[in-house]
Amino acid sequence: MKDKYGRTVDYLRVSVTDRCNLRCFYCIPKEGFTYIPHKEILRYEELLRVIKLFTRLGIKKIRITGGEPFVRKGLVFLLKEINKINGIEKLYITTNGTFLTQYMNELRGIKIDGINISLDTLDPYKFQEITGNDGLERVLQGVESALEANFRVKLNTVLMKKNIDEVTSLVTYASEKKIPIRFIELMPFNFQKEWEKEFVPQEEAFEILKKKWTLEPVEKKLGEGPSRYYYIPELDSLVGFISPLTHNFCSSCNRIRLTASGKINPCLAMPLEIDIKKPLRGGANDEELITLIKRAIYEKPLQHEMDETPQTKS
């Protein structure tokens, strides 16, 4: 299905929980944060019903996210059931990696087209500072487990002042594992002051890497997301940049989000939400729910409103 600006929306991000075993400063604010009550979280049968309706409107790719998706019990069951849905061509997971080793035997038999693992630092002390947890070794073990099971792995690194000095070591680590790494600009969710202090534009990381290696633009689109990739011939490796603030990609955005609490969010960076849980639990039939989904897709905004960075803010 197309939105009102003619963009084809075929990618659904499904948050299965707002809970996480880490407490990254850029994701969970220090104060004023409360988890959604369990009764307000969509049950798996509800999630599956809504996903099936989305596929009737042309959704072909599903990404399972959280919070941390593996915190929720029964996730493996959900993944298996999604694979049974007609029309789903790709199934991906985004995770912090701390549970991958634990679940790998169960995941081996499931068709998963890619696992994105968050890794902001290779320094255990920084990891503790960023996440409030000492689980770096578990993440690195999770990367190894996923690779040993022959899953396609990508690393996601949020750029910040805390780790800008590690961009070359992170790229080196990724190249040694023969997996792509993407640097993602920090977005100002829930923590304006810390964001202004920590924000690093993509160009800063790019320049650091360019001083050490050759970065050749990759013209061919790789993957389903907005990352712009560069090939590093010295390492035979790929590095990507996702830059929602300095180089926004709204004009080609193909995704929509279903939150754990049953809200359809047409833009990940905007507060616009359409509640599907209330009619879902109130007895709405499929056609009534499809009407809501169509409305959410059609009303997808032209672009987000996070245009100012600490460098450009007046």
FENJO-V587487 format. One record per residue. N is the residue number from 1. PSI is psi in whole degrees, 0 to 359 (* if undefined). OMEGA is omega in whole degrees, -180 to 180 (NA if undefined). Layout:
BEGIN
n: [N,N]
psi: [PSI,PSI]
omega: [OMEGA,OMEGA]
END
This chain:
BEGIN
n: [1,2,3,4,5,6,7,8,9,10,11,12,13,14,15,16,17,18,19,20,21,22,23,24,25,26,27,28,29,30,31,32,33,34,35,36,37,38,39,40,41,42,43,44,45,46,47,48,49,50,51,52,53,54,55,56,57,58,59,60,61,62,63,64,65,66,67,68,69,70,71,72,73,74,75,76,77,78,79,80,81,82,83,84,85,86,87,88,89,90,91,92,93,94,95,96,97,98,99,100,101,102,103,104,105,106,107,108,109,110,111,112,113,114,115,116,117,118,119,120,121,122,123,124,125,126,127,128,129,130,131,132,133,134,135,136,137,138,139,140,141,142,143,144,145,146,147,148,149,150,151,152,153,154,155,156,157,158,159,160,161,162,163,164,165,166,167,168,169,170,171,172,173,174,175,176,177,178,179,180,181,182,183,184,185,186,187,188,189,190,191,192,193,194,195,196,197,198,199,200,201,202,203,204,205,206,207,208,209,210,211,212,213,214,215,216,217,218,219,220,221,222,223,224,225,226,227,228,229,230,231,232,233,234,235,236,237,238,239,240,241,242,243,244,245,246,247,248,249,250,251,252,253,254,255,256,257,258,259,260,261,262,263,264,265,266,267,268,269,270,271,272,273,274,275,276,277,278,279,280,281,282,283,284,285,286,287,288,289,290,291,292,293,294,295,296,297,298,299,300,301,302,303,304,305,306,307,308,309,310,311,312,313,314]
psi: [149,149,183,351,8,6,133,125,111,15,121,123,124,112,122,348,154,358,153,148,351,168,65,135,332,357,317,112,154,326,155,17,128,142,153,134,145,322,342,353,137,133,161,320,328,316,315,321,315,319,318,322,321,321,331,342,10,5,127,342,134,132,124,126,183,225,209,112,327,355,330,128,143,11,322,320,314,316,318,319,322,322,341,350,126,136,341,116,328,140,124,161,140,129,159,356,350,340,359,316,319,322,359,321,323,330,337,324,7,139,103,123,348,145,118,127,128,128,101,346,156,4,118,329,319,322,316,318,318,318,347,22,153,34,20,316,324,323,312,323,323,320,312,316,317,320,320,331,5,28,150,121,140,149,138,124,121,123,137,166,329,336,8,333,357,4,322,321,326,319,319,315,313,319,324,327,354,44,151,153,141,133,128,129,139,131,147,62,116,4,60,313,314,325,313,327,327,344,133,123,154,321,327,315,319,315,322,315,322,332,337,323,171,133,108,122,137,113,325,136,128,124,187,350,190,6,136,121,152,143,133,100,327,333,352,53,161,139,137,161,130,111,75,340,310,338,71,150,25,326,338,13,131,17,162,159,142,118,163,333,9,29,139,122,108,336,126,340,16,150,356,124,146,124,118,345,317,308,327,315,351,6,13,143,174,318,323,320,322,323,319,316,317,318,317,316,315,324,10,125,157,319,164,173,21,60,340,140,165,334,331,347,131,*]
omega: [179,173,-175,177,175,178,176,179,-177,-172,-178,172,-177,174,-177,178,173,-176,-180,177,173,179,-179,-173,-177,-178,-179,-180,-178,-176,172,-179,176,178,178,177,-176,-177,180,178,178,175,-177,180,177,177,-178,178,-179,178,178,178,177,-179,177,179,173,175,-177,-176,-179,171,178,-179,174,11,173,-172,-177,172,-177,180,176,-177,-179,176,-179,-180,179,-179,178,179,180,-174,177,177,178,-178,-177,176,-178,175,168,-173,174,172,-173,-179,-172,-180,-180,-174,-169,180,179,-177,-174,-176,-177,177,175,-172,178,176,175,-177,179,178,-175,-177,173,-179,-177,179,176,179,178,-179,-176,-171,-175,-173,179,-171,-178,-178,178,178,-179,175,178,176,-180,-178,-180,179,179,178,176,172,174,-175,169,176,174,178,176,180,178,178,-178,-176,-178,179,-178,-173,180,-180,177,177,178,178,-179,-179,178,178,-180,178,178,172,178,174,-173,178,179,-180,-171,178,168,-175,-171,-176,179,178,-180,-180,-171,-173,175,178,180,-175,-179,177,-180,-178,177,-179,-177,178,-177,-175,172,177,-179,180,176,-176,-179,178,179,178,-174,-171,-174,-175,172,-172,174,178,178,-175,180,-179,-172,-171,180,172,-179,177,174,-168,-175,-178,-176,178,-173,-173,-175,-175,-180,-177,-176,-171,178,-173,171,-177,-180,-179,173,175,172,-178,-177,-180,-177,-175,-180,-177,-179,180,175,-175,175,-178,-177,177,179,-180,-180,175,180,177,-175,-177,177,178,178,177,177,-180,178,179,-180,180,-178,-176,177,-175,-179,177,178,-177,178,-173,-177,172,178,-179,-176,-176,-179,NA]
END
